[in-house]
Amino acid sequence: MFVTFVEKNQKPEDAPSNLAIIGRYLLTPEIFDILEKQEPGAGGEIQLTDAIDTLNQTQRVFAKKFEGTRYDVGNKLGYMTTSIEFGLEHPEIKDELKDYIIDLASSFRRKNLQAIKLLNQLKKNKNRIDIKRLNKQKWQKGSSFCSVFFL
């Protein structure tokens, strides 16, 4: 696919296509001369996409349409979900990781059920809080349930 233009930070509803640059490039050495002269663009930073657009004025720039799943590891959640998805496909760890995730989900479910039961008890007995029972529960300060008591 031959690149005839590089779109600049458009809103999705204004974009002329549903294609995007996903940040993998094979560029000719001329890009470095262009980057040295490139004016800052979006966010006050020198944008590689602007330099590619400039390069495209003197030589052809090609793109490869990617078919598959795109993983964004540029933030903590994206990094973690990518790691989990790849871990669940890895032959050496997939079974143990799957068991761990199931155990973790079961643990969260048990804790949530305990919290719901305790909250229901508190609703019934608005003026009485059983401190001994709360202390027996292994709630940690800062958990979502304990924040009810430490607000």
N, C-alpha and C positions, 0 to 999 in steps of 0.2 A: 504494500500500500504506500503510495507516495503522499507525503504530507504537503498540503497546499497552504496551510495556515496553522497557527497555534493560537488557540483561544485563550483569552486572559480573564481569569476569575469572574466568569459570568454566573448569574443565578441559574440554577437548573432549569427553571421554566423558560429562560431566555436562550439557552444553548441550542445551536443548530443541529446537534447530534447527541447521542448518548455515549460517545467515546471520551475517554480521559487518558491522560498521561499517568502512568503508574510508577514512574521514577527509575526505570532501568534503561541505560543508554549505551550505545557504542558510537562514539563520535570521532571525527577526524581531528588531527592536531590543531587545525585552524580555530577550533572553538576557544582555545586558550588566549589567542590574540584578541578575539572578540570579547571574552570575559574581562580582559584587562581594561578595555575601553568602555565596557557596559555601564550605563547609568543605573543607579538604584531604581528599582521598580516597586512592586507591591510590598508594603511593610517597610519601605526604606532600605530594602536589601537588594543586592544584585541577584536577579532571577535567571536561573539556567534556561528556563523556557523562553525568556526574552532573547537570550544569546542564541538559542536554537533557531528562533524566528529570524534573527539577523543572518545566521549561517545559511538558512534556507533561501536567502536572497541571492547568494553567490554559488551555491551548490545544492544538489538535490538532497533532501532529508527523507529517509524512509521510516516507516513504522510497521510494526508487526501487530496484527490484531490478536489479542490474547484471549483464549477461551479457557475458562477455568475459574477457580476460586481465588480471589484477591485477599490477602491478609494484610492488615494494617498493624504493624508493630511499633508505630510511632507514639503510642500511648500505653499506659500500664494495662488497661483492660484488653486492648488488642493484642498485646504481647502475651498475656496470660491465656486468652482464648486460643490463640494460634498454637501456643505450646501444648495446651491440652488436646486440641484437635490432632496435632501431629503425634503426640504421645499415644493417643488412642489408636493410631495406625501403625505405630512402631512395633515390630515383632518381638522385641526383647522386653518391652515394658507394658504393652497394651493391656494384658490381663490384670496385672497388679494395679495399674492406674485405674482401670474400670472398677475393680473391687474397692479401691480407696474412695473413688467418687461416690459409689453407692453407699459405703459406710458413712461418709461425710454427710450425704443427704439424709440418711436415716438419723444421724445424730442431731442435725438441725431440726428435723421433724419432731424428735422426742423432746428437745428443749422447747420448741414452740408449743407443743401440747402441754408441757408442764407450766409454761408461762400463761397459757390460756386458762388452765384450771385455776391457777393462783389469782389471776385477774378476776375471774368469775367469783371466787371466794371474796375478794376485796369488794366487788360490787355489791354482794349480798350483805357484807358486814362493813359498811362504809366507815364506821367509827372505830372498828377494831382491826388492828393489823397484828397478826401472829408473828412477832419478831423471831421467836425461836424457830418457827417453821422456815422463815425467810433465811435465817442463818444456816439451816441445814441444807437448803438448796445451794448449790455451788455457783451462785451468780457472781459475776465479776463486775465491779464498778465500770461503767461505761458501756456495758452491753445494752442492747435496745430495751430489754426488759427492765434492767436496773435503772435506766434513765427515768422510769416512772417514779422511782423512789428518791432519786438524787437531783431532781429538777430544782 
